[in-house]
Amino acid sequence: MWVEMEDIDLYVTIAEIAGIFVGFAALISVTRRSEFGTSQLGQIRAVVTIGLVVVVAGLIPVTLSAYDVAGRTVWTVAAVVYLGLNWTVIALALRRPENRRLAASQARTTPVMTVFFWLLEIPIQVPLVLILFGVDPELDA
């Protein structure tokens, strides 16, 4: 099987990104839990998890294109996977009692920041929902 030079560059980039996440994981594992507060540990988990979701979502169109899948199919699959991963991460994070307590505490102490955080989800998710509804006919090309 012949691997093109562009594919090799892509694989090297993926390996570099994966190395960053391994570094984060190693950093977290060697640091004693007692050195982190619950909120700090939750924030570190969130950064690493969201980073992984972004990497996976970013690689979906590239992977599908490598198999000659094009047009609306690529973007529909990518949108569905990203929305699914995004809401799964949010739901799983809020299942942890310490994260629920932290979210409630932050909502009470900094309500403006909490509203701002949730409003940021709109520009992230609206384009994906529009893709699912087929609003942009240029994606069919």
C-alpha positions in Angstrom: 0.0 0.0 0.0 1.4 3.3 -1.1 1.2 6.2 1.4 1.4 9.6 -0.1 3.6 12.3 1.4 0.6 14.3 2.6 -0.6 11.3 4.5 2.7 10.9 6.2 2.6 14.6 7.3 -0.9 14.1 8.6 0.2 11.0 10.6 3.2 12.9 12.1 0.9 15.8 13.1 -1.6 13.4 14.7 1.3 11.8 16.6 2.5 15.2 17.8 -1.0 16.1 19.0 -1.3 12.7 20.7 2.1 13.3 22.4 0.7 16.5 23.9 -2.2 14.7 25.4 0.1 12.0 26.8 2.2 14.8 28.3 -0.9 16.2 30.0 -1.9 12.8 31.3 1.6 12.2 32.6 1.6 15.6 34.3 -1.7 14.9 36.0 -0.7 11.4 37.1 2.6 12.4 38.7 1.0 15.3 40.6 -0.6 14.2 43.8 -4.4 14.7 44.0 -3.9 16.5 47.3 -2.1 19.3 45.4 -5.1 20.1 43.3 -8.5 21.4 44.5 -11.6 19.7 43.2 -12.3 22.6 40.9 -8.7 22.7 39.5 -8.8 18.9 38.8 -12.2 19.3 37.1 -10.8 22.1 34.9 -7.8 20.1 33.9 -10.0 17.1 33.0 -12.2 19.4 31.0 -9.3 20.9 29.0 -7.8 17.5 28.2 -11.2 16.0 27.3 -12.4 18.9 25.2 -9.0 18.8 23.4 -9.5 15.2 22.6 -13.0 15.9 21.3 -11.6 18.6 19.0 -8.9 16.4 17.7 -11.3 13.6 16.9 -13.8 15.9 15.3 -11.1 17.6 13.3 -9.9 14.3 11.9 -13.3 13.0 10.8 -13.5 15.0 7.5 -9.9 14.2 6.8 -10.5 10.5 7.4 -13.7 10.3 5.4 -12.1 12.2 2.5 -9.3 9.7 2.4 -12.0 7.1 1.6 -13.4 9.2 -1.2 -16.5 10.3 0.8 -17.3 13.8 -0.2 -19.9 16.6 -0.1 -22.8 16.7 2.4 -22.0 13.2 3.8 -18.6 14.3 5.2 -20.0 17.3 6.9 -23.2 15.6 8.1 -21.2 12.8 9.7 -18.7 15.3 11.2 -21.5 17.5 12.6 -23.3 14.5 14.2 -20.2 13.1 15.7 -19.0 16.4 17.1 -22.5 17.3 18.6 -22.7 13.8 20.0 -19.3 13.9 21.6 -19.8 17.5 22.9 -23.1 16.7 24.6 -21.8 13.4 25.9 -18.8 15.1 27.5 -21.1 17.7 29.1 -23.5 15.0 30.4 -20.7 12.8 31.8 -19.0 15.7 33.4 -22.3 16.8 35.1 -22.9 13.2 36.4 -19.9 13.6 38.7 -21.2 15.1 42.1 -18.2 17.3 42.5 -18.7 18.8 39.1 -22.4 19.5 39.8 -21.5 21.2 43.0 -18.9 23.3 41.3 -21.3 24.3 38.5 -24.0 25.3 41.0 -21.4 27.2 43.1 -20.1 29.0 40.0 -23.7 29.8 38.9 -24.4 31.4 42.3 -21.1 33.3 42.6 -20.6 34.4 39.0 -23.9 34.2 37.2 -22.8 36.5 34.3 -19.8 34.3 33.6 -22.0 31.2 33.7 -24.5 32.7 31.2 -21.6 33.8 29.0 -20.1 30.3 29.0 -23.4 28.7 28.0 -24.0 31.5 25.3 -20.7 30.4 23.8 -22.3 27.1 22.9 -24.6 28.9 20.4 -21.9 29.8 17.9 -20.3 26.4 18.3 -23.4 24.4 17.7 -25.7 26.5 15.4 -23.5 25.9 12.3 -23.5 22.2 13.0 -27.3 22.1 13.3 -27.6 24.1 10.1 -25.4 21.5 8.4 -27.8 18.8 9.6 -30.8 20.7 8.2 -29.1 21.1 4.9 -29.1 24.9 4.9 -26.0 25.3 2.7 -26.6 23.8 -0.7 -22.9 24.3 -1.6 -22.1 21.3 0.6 -23.7 19.0 -1.9 -20.9 19.7 -4.4 
